[in-house]
Amino acid sequence: MKKSILLVVALLLFTTASFAQNVITLFNGANNFFDLMQQEKYTEAYSFFDETVKSKLSEENLKKIWTDINTNLGKAESLEAIQSKAQGEFFAVTVEGKFERGSQNFVLGFNKTQKIVGFFLAPKPVVSQYLAPSYADTTLYSEKSTYVTAAGHQLAAIITTPKNVKNFPVVVLVHGSGPSDMDATVGPNKPFKDLAAGLAAQGIASVRYVKRTLVYPYEFAKAYTVKEEVLDDALAAITLAKTIPGVNLKSVYLFGHSLGGMLAPRIASSVPDLSGIILAAAPARKFTDMMLEQNKYLFDKANDTTKAAKTQLDLATAEIAKAKITQLGTIKPDSTILGISAAYWVDINNYDQVAAMKKITKPRVFIIQGGNDYQVSKQDYDLWKAGLAGNTNVEYKFYPELNHLLSQQVEKGTGAQYMSFSSVSASLINDIVAWIKIK
């Protein structure tokens, strides 16, 4: 299909913020729009667009787009909304389209008033699937399904334990931001599944679990903080880890990835008997600083020098600035900023993870960072090193080739890189194993 029918209107650059939005309403809006398109009721479908879009896209243009799609792929057999994600103050709904002669997905961008501000064809996904890494020797470990239970919530979990090993260490894996399954799945990649397999094959157990924001999304439409998003469940998982038959209670470790690493000092402060803390791709700066850096990076990477692109970056920057609040004042706790409750921003903006870690001098700490990570950069790694310079319990390792999913890459890419399969680095896993097994 020709690129000329690709329309991108007023969509902000992606951020890593989690979100709470009425998904059903968004899905209904997207489905209703495409129902009208299928019925060739273009005037009614056109009414779904925001006025700013109508100034750039005519009803006749919309009709031509749909006519071209039907010419190429035939009549639509089904069009159904399947996913919704926050993009700054906007929401992107992915619609799966199946036609007589093929498939084509679409992305609709909605503003807060449920008007469409963006309509474009989703790129064809790279055909890629998860493959067990070579270090995942299933003869050396076993897995058991269970639940992490915290504050009335049940989260599916898997305990992975080494076979024929007694008194083994255990690692609790804590996710980054946003909804996530127990494998921390992104595209065909499953970094937590890889870590669990790699560790268990070398005699180390692990606990991984579904993140609460995936299972109970509607609870996050009200005021909440990282306590509900991360802390309560991480602490419950550590408690579960201590009940595993054969575990060495003097060898319990916490592995925090991205946001999980940022919050690891806060989690560890409630578990004084932890043996060690591993921070992987953990931000040392404020969340809003990370978002600004990511947006600027993606803007530069796109190499789009048009005034419209610069305007979108400026809009994203302005919206992110609104999230830098450190107190509520007259703002309601459940008010949303970038799709997240104001209470969340106040909580995390008042948290200094480096200072919190500096106070932790007993458990050993291992800080690891990849050079091809565009979400968390070497600047954060250097800030951890500078801030913890006086702490003798901390070790560091920088991996120039690793990205945010801890896999080897030839360059620093974008989120599109996550759609191609690549296992967690075996060298990284070997280093973690060696660090844990130091007597």
N, C-alpha and C positions, 0 to 999 in steps of 0.2 A: 504494500500500500504506500502511496506517495507521502512523503514527509509534509507536503503542503497542507494536508488535512489535519496535521497535528496542531492542536491549539493549547497553549499554556497561558492562562490569564490570571494574574494576581495571586499566584501561589507562593507562599513564603518558603524559604529554605528549610530543610529538615532540621529539627532539633532532637535531642535525646530525651526530652521531657516525657514522663508518663502522663496519662490523661484520664479524665472522667467526663464522659459526655453521653447523652442519651443515644446509645447506639441504635436502638430500635427506630427512633425518629429519623435518624440519618439514613438508615437502611430503607425505610419506607419512602423517604423523599427520593432516593436514588432509583428505587424500583418503579415508583410512580412516573418519574421522568422517562425512563426507558420504555415503560408501557405505552406512553403517549407517542414516543418515537416509533415504536413498532406499528402503532395504529396510524402512523403518518399524520398525527394531529400536531403539526409543527407549531402552530400558534400557541396552543396550550403548553406544549413543552418549552417553548421560548419564554413563557411567563415565569419559569423557574429561575431564570438568570437574574443576577443583580444588575442594576441600571448601569453600573460602570462597565460591565461586560457587554451590554447591549450597544454601547457606543462604539465597540470595536467588532462585534459579531452581529451580523444581521440575521433575520429569520431565514432569508434565502441561503445564506452561508451554512446555517445549521442543516437545512434541507439537503444541500449539496453534499455535506459531509456524510450524512446517513445514506444518501443515494450511492455515493462512491463505495461505502462499506458494503452495501447490498450487492453492488456490481461485482466486487471482488470476492466476497465470502458467501453470497446468497442470503436468503431470508434467515432472520434470527430464530433459533429454536428455543433458546432460554437465555434470559439475562437476569442475574441475581447478585445482589450485594453480598460480599463475603468477608469484607474486612474494613475497619475504620481506624484511622490513626490521626493523632493531633499533629499539626504543623503550625507551631506558633499559635496565633489566634484563629487559625482556620482548621478545618477537619477534612481529611481526604478519605473518600470511600471508594474502595476497589470493587468494581462490578465485573463478575465473570460472565463473558459472553460466548455462547456456543451457536455457531451458524451452520448452514447446510454444507459448506465446503471448508470448514475450519473453525478456529476459535480466535477470539480477540477480547482481551480484557480492557476495561476503561477505568479511569480515575476521575471522580468528580470532586471538586473542592467546594466546600460549603463554608459560609461565614456564620456568625452567631445567630443571624436571623433566618437560617436555613435556606438562604439564597445561594445559587450556584455561582461561584467566582472563578472556577477553573474546570475545563473539560478537555481531556486529552487521552490519547491511546496509550495504554501501558505497553512498554517494550516486551517483546517475546522473552519469556524466562529462559535462562541458560539451562539446558538439560543436564542436571547434575543431581546426584543423590548421595546420601551418607554411606560411607564405607568404613568398616571397622579398621582402625590402624593396625599396623603389623605388631605393635606392642600389646595389643589386646588379646592375650592368650587365655581363652576362656577355660582351659584346663587347670589354670592356676588360681581361679577365684570363682565365687558364687554370688548371686544377687538375690535379695529378698525384698518383696514389696511390703510396704507398711504405710503408716501415716505419721506426720508431725502434727501434733495437736496443741493449739495455743488459743486461749481466750475464746473458746467455743468454735474454733475453726479447725477443720480437718484438711490437711494438705497431703496429697499422695507423695510418697517418698520411696527411695530405694536405698537399701543398705548393701554395700558391696564389700565382701570380706575375702581375704586370702585363704586358700585351702592349705591345710597341713602346716599352719603357723599358729603358735601360741603367744599370748601376751603381745598382741600387735598394736601399733599406733592407729589412730583414726583421725580423719580430716573431715570437717564439716564445710561444705561448699556453699557460699553465699553469693547470690546473683548481683548483677548490676541493675541499672534503672529500667523501668518499664515492665510490663507483664512478661512472664517467662515460664516455660515448663521446666521440669526437673533436669533436663539435659542442657538448659540454656541454649535451646535451638535457635539458630539464625540461618534461614535458607536451608541448605543441605548440611550445615555444620552443627555439631553437637559437642562443644568444648567440655562441658561438665561430664558427659558420658565418656569422652576420651580420657579426661583426668582420672575418673574413677577406675577405668580399666587399666591405665598405665600405672597407677599407684598400687592397685590390688595385685597386679602381676609381679610386683616387687615387695609384697608383704605388708602393704598398708591399706587399711580399710577406709571407707568414706561413707558419708551420708549426703544425699542430694534430694531436693524436694521441690515441688511446684510452688512458685511464688504466689502469695495471696492475691495480688492484683490481677492474676489470670483467672483464678477460681471465683473470686468474690468482687468483680469489677464495680458493681453498683454501690458497694460500701464506700467507694472512693469518690462518690459524687457529693460527699459532705466534707466537713472539716476533718483533716487528718494530718499526720506527720510521719516521719520515718519510723516512729515507734510502731504504728500499724502496718506500714509498708514493709519494713525489714526487721527491726530489732526484736520484736516479740517472737517471731517465727524462728529467727536465727538462734535465740536463746533456747527455745523449745527443741530445736534440732540438736544443739549441744547436749541438752539433757538426755535426749534419745540416744545419742552416740555413746554416752557413758553406761547405757544399759546393754550394749551389744555383748553377747557372750564371747569371751576370749580377748576383749579389748584391754589394753594397758591403761588404767585410769591415770597414770602419770605421764601419758603420752597422747594427750588430746589436743588437736590443732584446729585452728580456724583459717580457712582460705577465703579471702574476700576479693571478688573481681569487680573492678570499676567502682560503682557506688558502694558495693559490698566491701571493697577495700577502704574506701573513704570512711565508712562507718565502723570498720573493724576496731579502732581504738575505743569507740563508744560501746561496742558489744563486749569487748574484752574487759572493760572496767567493771562489768557485772559478773565476770567469771574469773576470779583471781587465781584459780588453779589451772588455767590453760597452760599448756607446755610451750606453745608457739603460735605466732600469727604470721600469715603470709599475705602480703598485699600485692595483688597483680593488677597492673594498669590502673592504679588508684590515684584519683585526683588529689593534689595537694592544695589546690586553689578553690575558690568559691565556684559553685555550680554555674552561676551566671557567667563567670569569666570563661569557663569551659565552653559554654554555649556560644558566646561571642567568638571565641577562637575557631570553633567548628564552622560557624556560618561564614566567617571570613575566609577560611581555608577552602570551603566548597565554592564560594564565589570566585576566588582566584583560580581554582581548579577548572571551573566551567569556562574560563577565559571569555566571558561575555562582557564586552566593554560598552554595551548599549546603556543608554540613560535609564531604560526600563529596569534592567537588571540591577543597576546601582540603586535605583529607587527601592527595589525589593529588599536589598541588603540594608538600606537605611531604615526601612520599616521594621525589619526583623530586629535590628539593633535597638530601635526605640521600644519595641515590645519587650525585649529582654531586660532593658533598663527598668521597666516597671516591676520586675521580679526581685529587685535588689533590696526589698524592704527588710528591716530588722525589728520592726514593731508594728502591731496592727493599727494602733490609733483608732480612727473611725471606721476602718475597714472591717467588714464582717469576716470571721474566721473561715467561713465556707465560701467566701467569694473566690472566684477563680482568676488566676493570672497565668497565662500560657497554658491553660487547661488544668492547672494544679491549684489546690486550695491555698489561700493566703497564709493560713496557719502553717502549712508545710514550708513555705518560703521563709517565714520568720524563724522557724525552728532551725532549718539547715543553714541559713545565713548567719545565725549566731553561733554556729558550731565551727571550731577551729581544730581540724583533725590532726594537724601537725603538733599543735600544743598539747592536745589530748594524748597523742602517742608519746610525746616527750616525757610525760608523767609515768609511763609504763616502763619500768626498768627491769622487771623480773622475767616475764616470758621472753623467749628469743623471738626476734622479728626478722623476716626475710622480705625485702622489697624488690620486686622484679618489674621491668618495663621494656616494651618493644619499641624499636626505632621506626617501624613502619605503621605505627598506631596514630591515626589522624584524630581520634577522639580524645585521647589522653597523651600528651606529648612529653618529650624529654625534659621540658621545663618543669613539669611536676616531679619527675624523678630527681632532678637537681634540687628542687625545693625540699623534698623529703631529706635528702642527704645533708643539706645545709642546716635545716631545722633540727635534725637529730644528731648533729655532729658530735655531741657530748655523750650520746648513749652508746655504751659498749656492747649492748645486747642486740644491735641491729647489723645485719649484713645486706649487701646490695648486689644486684647483677643486672646489667643492661644487655639486651639482645637486639642488635641493630636490625635484624631481618624480620622480627615478629610484628604482627599487627594486633589489633585490639582483641581478636579472638584467639590470640596466642599461637597462631600458625605462621609458618615461614612464608614470606612473600618477597618478590623481587623489587617491589616499590611500595610507596605509601599511596594508597588509593582512596576510594570513597566507599559508601555503603554498597555499591554495586559489586565490590570485591567479595562481599559476604555471600553473594549468590553463587559463587563457585566453591566447590568442595575442597577443603584442606584440613588435615588433622592437626590437633595440638602438637606442638614441637616435642619430639622424643627427647631432645637435649634438655628442654625445660623440665620435663617430668623427671629425668634422671637427676637433675640438679636439686629438685624439690625432695626427691627420695634421699639423696645424699645428705642434704641439710637436716631432714627429719631424723635420720639415723645417726647423726653425730652424737657421740656419748659425752 
